[in-house]
């Protein structure tokens, strides 16, 4: 019982619509018996970057920020097992908040439309870019989950640095990557972030003391 309980998301593409699954070591269900290396392969199979494995791809296809989906999964499990657990804290770590980008026209049939293959191709590229960005957007889910935690009186911590430019998942330019690291380090040194980190550490220690059965009133 005394081990970290883990849920790892992956999407099964065998059917349409695809289905989000959580491989785990705590529910004792059909997704609790897979080898760790296989689950790692499933959840890292980002479309266009890595091939799918056993009909599974990256869980981010349906839940790029899996916090809310994982919370729902945990509650579904305990619906059939008895009293639901009390959530003391939720920590959500993002990969950065990017500045908005001007896309331009995405309407395939704008007013006064005439056949323009090159223009149509550019609009198609913009539309694909917009949809792919929406697919991996995670801040809206984080905000929604934060509101859910507030309603449940559960402490919520969100960490995600503001970055000056969009970083592609397959970025290899060392200058761009170093700049991202520097901006992230600056974010972690900000007073607001440090206060959140200190508060989170205090709460972790408090919960650890409770789990060890210490008398916190002494």
Secondary structure, DSSP 8 states (H G I E B T S, - for coil): --S---EEEEEE-SSSS-EEEEEESSS-STTSSS-HHHHHHHHT--TTTS--BTTEEETHHHHSS-HHHHHHHHHHHHHTTSS-----EEEEE-S-B----------TT-TT----HHHHHHHHHHHHHHHHHHHH--HHHHHHHHHHHHHTT-EEEEE--B-SS---TT---HHHHHHHHHHHHHHHHSHHHHHHHHHHHHHHHHHHHHHTT--TT-
